[in-house]
């Protein structure tokens, strides 16, 4: 339905409630993309070699925002990896 049809059927309070509910528990294509991403990551990780990072569901999701790491983030991650190796 169009936005105009939606607004003719519910008031702003109900719309706000649905928006709040969606922010807690997404439904629709976003949830389907996550489910497919989990399955794809599981299959890919089961069939990949031992080298390289494990795949994440977001690697297979079309509209996910990629997290950008700063140089200090990378150094902190590397330092924690070196400490775990000792």
C-alpha positions in Angstrom: 0.0 0.0 0.0 1.1 3.6 -0.4 2.1 5.8 2.4 -1.1 7.8 2.0 -3.2 4.6 2.3 -1.2 3.6 5.4 -1.7 6.9 7.1 -5.5 6.8 6.3 -5.8 3.5 8.1 -3.6 4.1 11.2 -2.8 7.2 13.3 0.7 8.5 14.1 0.8 6.8 17.5 0.2 3.4 16.0 2.8 4.1 13.3 5.3 5.1 16.0 4.6 1.8 17.9 5.2 -0.2 14.7 8.5 1.7 14.1 9.7 1.0 17.6 8.8 -2.7 17.3 10.6 -2.9 14.0 13.8 -1.4 15.6 13.7 -4.1 18.3 12.8 -7.0 16.0 13.1 -6.4 12.2 10.8 -8.2 9.9 10.5 -8.6 6.1 13.4 -8.5 3.7 15.9 -7.3 6.3 15.2 -10.4 8.4 15.3 -12.7 5.3 18.6 -11.2 4.2 20.0 -11.9 7.7 18.8 -15.5 7.6 20.2 -16.1 4.2 23.5 -14.5 5.3 23.8 -16.8 8.3 23.2 -19.9 6.1 25.7 -18.6 3.4 28.4 -17.8 6.0 28.0 -21.3 7.6 28.3 -23.0 4.2 31.3 -20.9 3.2 33.1 -21.4 6.5 32.6 -25.1 6.4 34.2 -25.2 2.9 37.0 -22.7 3.3 40.6 -23.4 4.1 42.1 -22.8 7.5 43.7 -19.6 6.4 41.9 -16.3 6.3 39.2 -14.8 8.4 35.9 -16.5 8.9 33.0 -15.3 6.8 30.3 -13.2 8.5 26.6 -13.1 7.6 27.1 -9.5 6.6 29.6 -10.6 3.9 26.6 -12.1 2.0 24.0 -9.4 2.7 23.4 -6.8 -0.1 22.6 -3.7 1.9 24.7 -3.9 5.1 26.8 -1.0 6.2 30.5 -2.0 6.3 32.2 -1.0 9.5 35.3 1.1 8.8 38.2 0.5 11.1 40.7 3.2 12.1 44.4 2.6 12.2 44.2 2.6 16.0 41.5 0.0 15.9 43.6 -2.2 13.7 46.7 -1.9 16.0 44.6 -2.7 19.0 43.2 -5.9 17.3 46.7 -6.9 16.2 48.1 -6.4 19.7 45.3 -8.5 21.2 46.1 -11.3 18.7 49.8 -11.2 19.6 49.0 -11.4 23.3 46.7 -14.4 22.8 49.4 -16.2 20.8 52.0 -16.0 23.7 
